[in-house]
Amino acid sequence: MKVSSMDTHMGNISIDQDVIAQYAGTVATECFGVVGMASMNVRDGLVRLLRKDNMTRGIQVILNNNKLTLNFHIVVSYGVSILAVSDNLISSVKYKVEEFTGIEVEKINIFVEGVKVID
């Protein structure tokens, strides 16, 4: 359990990094073109789509000098522009996570792990 903490004039606030990852994942899956988070089995080289209750495994949260870096491993819809999806994801997640946590998001890295055809 890694905890992000900050001192304010009212006291100390601690936020578990899994909470940040869960929130960021929820925001990301609401973005157009994002099917979900991906988990990669290193041994087999397989990518699998994570269910909503396991979403944090596809997101890495790094806190350095009171700034966040978020690494997303995502699966996108077939036929959408990956650049457009990435731009939308970055702007939405950056704004909402900063509002939610009060911590500046310095960088968001996106790793597209797969493409899925949606019926």
Number of C-alpha atoms within 10 A of each C-alpha: 5 12 14 19 15 13 9 8 5 6 7 9 12 12 13 12 19 18 14 22 22 19 18 24 23 17 16 24 19 14 17 15 24 23 22 25 28 27 20 16 10 8 6 7 8 12 16 16 20 19 11 13 8 14 22 25 18 21 23 16 20 17 18 10 6 14 15 21 16 21 17 26 21 27 24 25 18 15 11 13 11 16 9 12 17 23 11 17 23 19 11 16 22 20 12 15 19 15 11 11 16 12 16 16 20 14 14 17 14 16 13 16 18 19 17 15 9 10 3
